Amino acid sequence: MSFNHLILIGGGHSNVLLMQKWLMHPSLMPKCPISIISRDFNLVYSAMYPGVIAGEFKLDETLIDIYSLANSLKISFIKDEISDINFFHRKVLFYKRPYIKYSKLVLNFGSETKVEREFNELVRNELAFPIKPFKKSYQIIKSEDIKNNSEELPFVIIGSGLAAIEIAFALRNRWRNRKLILICDPKKVHNQIIEKLKILNIFLRENIDFAHGKVLLCTGNKCPSWLEKNSLKLDEKGRIHTNLRLQVSNFPDVFAVGDCALTTKIRRPASGVYAVRVVNTLAINLKNDFNDKRLKDWYPQKQSLQIVKVFNDSQETFAFFGKLIFKSSSFFGNLKNKIDKNFIKQFKLTEMQIDQSEIHMKNIDCRGCAAKISQNLLNNALKDSKLEQFANNPEDASEVLKLDNKILLQSVDGFPALISDPWLNARITTLHACSDLWACGAKLHSINTSICLPKVEKDFQNYLCTHSLNGINSVVNELKGLVIGGHTYESRSSSSIPYSLGIDISITVNGLLVEGNKPWQKSGMECGDILLMSRPLGVGIFFAAQMRNMYLSSNAYEIMNNLLISQQNLIDDIYSIQERFGKKIINACTDITGFGFLGHLKEMVEASNDIRIRNNKKKIKALIDLSLLRAYPQIFELISQGVKSSLFKENQKIYDQILSNDLQEQSIGFVQQDKIMSKLFSERIELLLDPQTCGPLLISCHPIYEKYLNKNWYKIGEVI
């Protein structure tokens, strides 16, 4: 292998602390491409999870934003679940994408809840659920809040460890009236704990042989199923054996830390303390290993303090240190709160520590469709090139072939890499290009692609190219299209870090209309139409915040999920409604991309009016109800903090052009504009000027069709 590629497997506590260590001490960071593979964008800080259940904290207060942390370090973030690791050939394998090669690996994927065979049926029937993953278990616990009364069947917690006991205490604080039963081995529970459980009416049983409600499994940890089949040496709990230098037995290029690992010569129980303490040694050893220097031994402490909060009104706590137990009214509880809050605080900075020159930049150049040149610049260039027809009557795709009753459309789209995962970035780019076809009512037939790769080591180029092509093909296969060709070339500009952000992809999409249909156009708006949109807005603002390494809530990542969903099904639904009525139901359509909602709506109105003037019809105007607009989670909060895409300033000129006309001549107006507070109005306008990648479709149709479309579309205005 001619290149180095360090991969962090899992978003566990040790890996996020390792990245935080690199952020504070950049000299410790290996000088090579680094990727982190995680199943989620966020990590729930496990020590605070009982407090979330008890109502002491909100879930968002306990989250560590892995995505932003990786971004601040220019580490490639890959959200996916691995299927296996081939340690002999240094390959990380996935279910849906090609493998990734590594030179060195850090395993910190935590552990899964061990589900005993006797509970399998309960889990299958959704009567029982494991404590991990935490976010999923918390959603189920919240759904049980309505059953907080003595008439309901008892809620059951299964487990004899301190974690199960603290969860039981937390649930009692949450549900004062519901019957709670802890299934455990009483011999493994300290007498003082048993006494407190009884006082709080948490009943102890050894078997689940009674009528019950939901069952929460806190039954210990196990390794992922793929690890059980692997060639690594594991202990009875599925933890990976390492030497004192944290290297996996027989594979010195692999390091393992946290709950998934144990040091063979010095056995210690799984504890968050060790996950935290190991990071200094891990950081030094990784740096030294890349530089062929001697590695440092790690000697974990013999005992660690474990604190269990009772979550009652008197703030009682139990503290365990080896075989010793201490009871306190508040001391240990206050100590734990201080430790936990200080721990999470370091990840909650408004802006992570990044290059100072970047911090003070007014605008960091955005990626994705926010990298488009401005609408005004484009239109001027088209006019100067004697291509005025494309400036005056822009369409999302053009007719290139008519054959019998079928029409073939074509469009091209592309941008510099939006995210650092090359496979996912290619999927997003492809879906974005396809939206031009959907805006015309067409389905994907085939694509040509052009990929520009950064000038890096050939093996790493191969990785970037392979994953980009596979990401493109994953969309094409889903949409039952074809890849018919393409082109690749190497950039001559300096390479971005991570290198995956140095990829530029352009895609030419070909689409077929349903037989006998004509393309939907921007220019068909009719007076009396309603305006419907398929998705919320705010993609550009989200990525602008992400580029500034601002903290993003877990809900904000809803955007990432939407970017990966095809909108071709919306076109299928419209055609099925059309068949029902026996006529065309869409008068005009476009997709909202780089010029923002107002820019693309302005194109629709002006193109429609050009046609109407030629046909001696009165001009129309789009009237937008700002109260109906939908934004992705946290977007308005980011707007209030001054976050804008780098294309926003140019898009603002579009709004200025609209306002420059007399009120009667303005192509776009707003419902009760004079009654809307200036701040609220300004925030909504900023949202409407935000550039979108894989943005919503916008349709103009007769109001009688709204009730047939309201499953996937929402009204934002009308045509007058």
N, C-alpha and C positions, 0 to 999 in steps of 0.2 A: 504494500500500500504506500503510495507516494504522498499521501496527505494525512494530516492529523485531524480528527474529528472527535471531540469530547461530547458524549451524550449523557445527560442526566435523565434517568428513568424514574418518573413519578414526581408528583408535587407534594412530597412529604415534608415534615418539619425540617429535617436536616438539609434537604436540597434548597428550600427557600432561605434558610439561614446561611447556607453556603453562598447563595447569590447576594444576600444582604452583606455578607462579609466582603465579597468582591467589590460591592458598591462602595463600601467604606474604605477598603484597602485595595485599590485597583492593581497594585504591583503583585498581588497574590494570584491574579487571574491569568491562567495559561494563555499564551499568545497563539491561539488557533481557533478555528470555527467551533462554536459551542451551540448545542441544541438542548432543549428540555422537552420531554414528552410527558404530557399530563392528561388525565381523563377529564379534567375540569379547569376552568379559568381561575377558580379561587380555591383556597384551602381554608377549611374551618379549623380554627385553633382549638384543638380538642379539649384543652384544659378549661375552656370557657363554655363548652357546650352544655354541661349541666346547668350553668347559670342562665343560658338561653331558655332552656326548658322551664326553669323556675321563674322566668320573667325578669331576672336581674339585668340582662343585656338583650339587645336586638341582635338577630342573627348577623346582620351586616356589620355590626361592631366587632365581630369575632373573625371576620374574613380577611385573609391575606390575598391580595391581588397578584397572582403568579404571573399573569400575562403582562401587566404593567411593569412588574419587577424585571422580567426577562427583557422587555423592550428597553428599559432604562440602561441595561447592560449590553444592548445590541446582541442579545442571544436569540436565536431562532426558536420561536414557540410553536410546538406541534401539539394540537389537541386531538388526541386519538387514544385508542386502547390497543396495547400490543397483544399479539396472539402467542408469541414465543420469542426466545432469543437463542440464536445459534452461536454459542460461545467459541466453538472451534473455528468458525469462519467469520466471526465478528459481525454478525448480522442481527439487526432488530427487525422482527417480522410483525406484520399487521394483518387484520382481516380483509381490508378493502383497498389497501394501497401497497406499492412495492416496498421491499425491505430497504432499510437504511444501514449503511456500513459505519462502523465506528473504529477508532483506534484505542480509545479508553472509554470506560463506562462507569457511572456511579448509580448503584441501585438503591432507591429510597422510595419505594412504592407503598410503604406502610403495610397494612395487613387488612384482611377481610374478616368479618364476623364468622366464626365457626358455627355452622348450623348442623347440629346432630341429626342423625338419620330419623330419630323419633319425631322431629319437628318438621320434616320435609313436606308432609301433607298439609300441615297448617300453613306453611309458607306458600305452597301452590294454590291453596284456597284463599289466600290473602287475609288469613286470620292472624298470622304471625309475620313479623318483619324484623330484620336485623338492625342493630343500632347504627351500623355503617352501611352505606354512606350517610353521613350526618344530615345533609340537606334533605335527603329523601325521607329519613325517619322523622325529621322535624315536621315535614308536611303532613305525615300521617298523624303524628301527635296533635298537631293543630286541628286536624279534622275531627278529633275526638273531643274537642273542647265543649261541643254541644251536649255531651253526655255526662257533664259534671253534676251528677245527682246520685243519690243513694239507691234509686230504683233500677239503675242500669246494671248489667252484668259486670263483674269486677274486671278491671284492667290488670294484666299480669306482666310482671317483669321476671325474667329468668336469668339467674346468674349469682354466683357466690363471691365474686371479686368486689373490690372497693368501687370500681366503676359502676357496677350494677346497683350497689347500695346508694351511691351518691345520686344516681338517676332516680331511684325510688324516692329519696328525700326531695329531689327537685319536682317530681310529679305530684307529691303531696302538697307542696307549696302552690303548684299550678291548679290542682284540683282539690279543693278542701272537702268536697262532699262525696266524691267517687270512691268506691271501695277499691283498694289496691292490695294486691297479693304478690309477695316476693317468693318465687320458687328457688330454693337454695339448699345447700348442705349446711345445717346449723353448726356443725363442727368446724367449718372454715370461717365462721363469722364470730368476731369478738363479742363477749357477753354484754359489754357496754353498748355496742351497736344494736344488738338484739333488743335490749331494754328500750333504747330510743325508738326503734321501729315500732315496738308495741305501743309506746306512749302516743305515737303519731297515727295509730290505727293502720299501720301497714302490716298486714297479716303474713306470717311465714308458713309456707307449706313445702313439703319435700317432693310432691308429685302434682302434676296437673291433671287431677282426676275429678274435676268438678266443672259445672257450667261456667263459661267465661266469655269475656269480650275479646278485644284485641290482645295480642301477646308480643311483648318487646323482648327480643333476644339479645342479651348481653353475655354471651356464652364463650367468651375468649376469642382468640385470633387464629387465623389460618393463612397460609400463603396462597397466592393465586393458583388456579388449577394448572396453568401452563408450567409453573415452576415445579410442580410435583412430578411432571413427566421428564424434567430436564436432568442433566448429568451432574448437577451441583450437590455437594454434601449438605444435607439439612438435618436439623435436630428434630425431636419428636413433635414440636409445634410448627415445623415448616420453616424455621429461620435458617438463613444461609450462614455457614461457618466461614469466618474470616480469621486471618492472622492478626497479630498485634498492630500491624501497619494498615489494617482495614481492608486488605486485599483478599479476594475470594480464593479459597484453596484450589490449586491447580490452574488458576487463571489470574495471573498477577496484573493484567491490564484491566481487571474489573474490581471496583471497590463497592462495598455494601455497608450501609449504615441505617440506623433507626430501627423500627419495629421488625423489619424484614431480616435483620442480621443479628448475629451474636459473635463475640470474640471467643474463639474455641478455648483458649487457655484460661480465660477469666470470665466465667459465666455469670451473667447478671439478668434479673428479670426485666421484661420490656418496660420501659419507663421513658416519659418525655424528657426527663432530666438528662438521660444519656444521649438522646437525639440532639439536644442542645449542646452539651459539653463536647461532643465528638467533632464538632464543626471546625474548630481551630486546627486540630490535627489533620483532618481531611483536607482542608485548604492548603496547608503546608505540603502534605504528601502529594497532592495532585500537581502542584507547582514543581516540586522536586522531581517527581517522576517524569514529567515532560522535559526536564533539564538534566536527566540522568544523574541526579544527586541522591544521596542516601535518604531513606524515608524514616520518619519518626514513629516510635511505638506509642500506643495509646493505652493507658491504664485507667479504666473506669473506676470511680469510687465504689467502695463496698456497699454502702447504704445510701439511700436517698430519702428525703422527707416527703411523705405523701399526706396531703391534706384533704379531708372529706368534709364538705359543708352540709349542714343539716337544712339550711334554708328556712328555718323557722323564725318566729318573731324575735327570739332572744339571740339570734345570730350564733348559735352554737356551732362548734367545729370539733372534729376529731383529727389528730395528727399522729401519723405512724412513722416511726424510725426504727427499722428492723423489727424486733419483737416488742418494742416499747410503744405505748399508746398514751397520748396526752389529750385531755379534754379542756376546751376553752370556750368562754362566752363570746369572745370577739377577736382575741389576739391573732390566732392563726388564720382566721377568716380575713382580717385586714391585711395580714402578710401575703396571703394568696392573691387577694385583689390587687395589691400593689405590684406583685411579681407579674401577674397576668396582664395588667394594664400597661406596664412598662414594656413587656414583650411585644404586645400588639401595636403599641404606639410607634415603634420604629418602622412599621410597615404602613402607617397611616399618614405619612407626610403628604401634604398637598402636592408637592413636587418632589420626586426623588432626586437624589444627588446626581446631576448630569453635568456635562461640560458647560461651564459658565457662559461661554459664548452662545450656546443654544438657549439657555434660560432667558437671556435678555433679548433674543431675537423677537421682533414684533410678530412675525409670521414665519413659522417653519413650513417649508414647501410641502404641501399635502400630496398624497398619492391617490391611486385609484382614479375615478372619474373627476376628482377635484384637481387633477393635473391637466385638465383640458385648457386650451387657450380660451380667452374670453369670447363671449358672443359677439361683442362689438368688433373686436380684432378680426374674428373669423369672417364676419359679414363684409367688412371693409376689404379684406384680402380677396374674397370671392368677387366682389364688384370690380376691384382693380384687375382681376384676372378674366374679366368678361364672363363670369359665371353667375350673373345676378339671379338666375332662376333658382339657384340653391339657397341664396340669401333671402329672397322674397317668398318662396314657397318650399320651405324645407320639409322633407318627409323622412321618416325613420328608416325606410328601406325603399329600394327602387325596383321596378319591374325590369327583368332582364330577358324573359322568355315567356311566350304564350304558346301553349301546345294543347289543341282541342279546347277543353273547358278548364284547363289547369294553368295557373300563373306562377312562375318562379320569381321570387324576390331575392334581393341581395343587399347586404349591409356589411360594414366593417367597423370594428371597435377595438379598443385596447388601451393600455396604460402601464406606467411603471408599477412594479409589484406593490400591492396594497398591504400585504402582511408577509411575515417572514417564513411561513410554512409554504414551500414551493408547490406542493400538491394542492393544498387548499386554495392558494392564490390563483392557480390555474383554473380551478373549478369556478371560483368567483368571476374571473375574467370571462370565461366561456358563458356563464349564465347571464352576465351583464350584456354581452354581445347578442345573445338570443333575445333579449327583451326588445330590441329593435324589430325583430320579426313578429313577436307577440303583439306589439303596438299596431301592427298592420293586419293582425288577424291570421298570421301564418304560423305553421309548425316547422320545426327544424328539419331540413333535408340532409344537408352536408356542410362541412366546414373546411377551410384552408387556414393554416396557422403560421405565424411568423414569430420566432422566439429569439430574442437577443440575450446572450448569456454574459455574465461578467468575466473579465480576464483573470481567472484563477487556475489552480492546479487542475489538470485534465480529468483526474478521477473525481474531483469535486464538481467539475462541470458536468460530468456524466451523471452524477447524482441529481444535480439541479435540473438537467434536461429530461432525464428519465421520469422524475416526479412531476415535472410540468406537463409532459406529454400524457402521462397516466391520469393526471387531474383533468385535463381537457377531455380525454377519452371517456372518463367516468361519467361526465355529463352527456356526451354524445350517445353513449350506450343507453343511458337512462331515457333519453328522448328519442331513441330508435333512429338515430341519424348515422351519418358516415363521416369519417375523416378521409378526405380525398387528396390531401397533399399539404405541402408547407415549405418552410424555409427556416434555417437557423444561421445565426452569425454571432460574432464575438464583439462586445463593446470595446471601444477605444478610450472611454472615460475611466477615471479611477473607480475602483470597486467599492461599493457600499459595504458597511458592516452592520448586520450580518450579510454575507455574500448573497443570500437568497433575495435580499431587497435590491440587488443589482439586475434582476431579471425584468425585461420588458416583453410583453406578449401582445401581439395584435392578431385578431381573429376575423376572418371573412366568413360570414354565415349566409347560407342559402336556405330559403324557406319556401314551402309550397302552401298555397291557399287551398282550403277545402273546395273541392270541385264545384264549379258554377258560381263561386263568390269572387267579388272584387276586393282589392285591398282597402282596409280602413285607412282614412287619411286624417290629417290634422285639420283640414279645411272644411269639414262638413257640419260645423256647429249650427244648431237651429234655435231660434227664439223659443223659449219655454222649456228647453232641455234642462236636465239636472246634471251636475258634475259629480262623478263617483270616483273614488280612489281605492287602490287595493292594499296599500301598506302605510304605516306611519312614516314620518320624516325624521331626519336628524343624523343620518349616516356620516356626513362630512364633519359635523360637530363632534361626534363620538370619536372618530379617528384623529381629529385635531387634538382632542383631550388626551388620547392615548399617546400621541407623539410627544406631548408635553409631560408624559408620565404622571398624569393626575390620577388620583384614586377614583376608580369606577366601581359602582355597586354591582352585586351579582346580577341584578335585574337588567343592568345596562347591556349585558352580553346577549340579551335577546336579539340584538342586532345581528350578531355573528351567526346565529341560527337561521335568521330570515335570509341572510345573504346566500345561503346554500340551498334554498328551496326554489325549485322551478315554478314559474307562473304559467306554464303551458296548460295546466289543468283549468285555469281560469278561462282560457280561450275555448277549450272543449266545452265548458259549461255554457258559455255564451252561445255557441253553435247549437247546443241542445235546446236552449230556450228559443233560439231563432227558428228551429224546426217546428217547435210547438206553435209559434205564431205564423209561420209560413212567410216571414219577411225579415229583412235586415233590421236589427234593433240598435246597432251602434252607428251614430251619426259621425262621430269623430273620436280619435284616440291618439295618445302619445305615451311615451314612458318618461318619467321624471329622472333626469340624470344630472350632468355637470352644471347646467345653467340654473338649476334649482326649479322649484315649483313655478315661481312667477315667470322665469325665463321661458320655460316650455309652454306654459299657459298662454303667455303673450304671443308665442309663435302660432298657437292654435287659433286665437282670436283674430290676429292680423291676417293669417292665411284664409280664414273663413270670410272675413270682411272683404278681402280682395275678390273672392268669388262672388260675393253678394253684390258688390258694387257693379261688377261686370253684368250681373243679371238684374240690375235695377231694383235691388232689395235694400231695405234699411240695414244699417250697421247693427251688429249685436255687441253686447258687453258681458263679461263674466263677473258675476257678483258672488264674492266669497264670504262665507260665514266663518270668521276666525274662531268662534267658540266650538266649531265642529272639527277643527284640525286635530289630528292625532300625532303625537310625538313618541318616540321610543323612551323608555324609562330613563330618568336623570337628565334628559336633554335640556329641559327648561332651566334646571339648576346650573348646568354648564353654561348656558347662554347668559344667565345672570352673573356668572363669574368672568364673562368677557371672552369665552372661547369661541373662535371663529375659524372656519377653513381659510386657507390662503387664497382661495378663489372668491371668497365672499365679497371683497372690495369691488371686484369687477362685476360680480352679479348685482351688487347694489346699484350700479349705473343703470341696470335694466329698470329697477324701481324708480330711479330718478327720471328716466325717460317717460315712464308712465305718468308720473306726477307733472311733468313739464307741459302736458297738454291741458286745455281747459277741462273742467270737471265733466262736462257733457261729452267731451271727445276721448276721455280716458278709456282704454280698452278693458281695464280691470278696476273694479270697485269693491268696497267692503261694507257688509251689513252693519248699520248703526255705528259707523266709524267714529262719529262725534261723541258717542256715549261710552266708548271704550277707553279705559285709563291709558294714559300715554305709555307707561312702562309696559303694561300688558300688550298693547298694540305693537310696540317696538319689538318685544320678544317674539311675537307671532310673525312679524315681518321678517325678522332674522331667520326664523325657521323656514319661511317660504323662499329664502334666498340661498339656503344651504345646498351645496352640491351633493347629489346622491349617487352611490354606486349600488347596482342591483336595486334601484329604487322602485317606487310604485308605478303601476299603470294608471292613467287618467282617462276616463271615458266620458263622453257627452252623449246622452240618450234621452228619450221621452220618459217623463216621470212614471208612466204606467208600468215600466219594467223594474222600478226600484225594488219592489217586494220580491221579485224573482232573483235579484242580484245581491240582496242584503246579507247573505251568508258570508261572502268573500269581499264585499265592497262597502264603503261607507260614503255618505253624502257630504260634500264640503261646500256646495254652492249651486248656483243656477245660471242660466243664460237668459239675459233680458234684452 
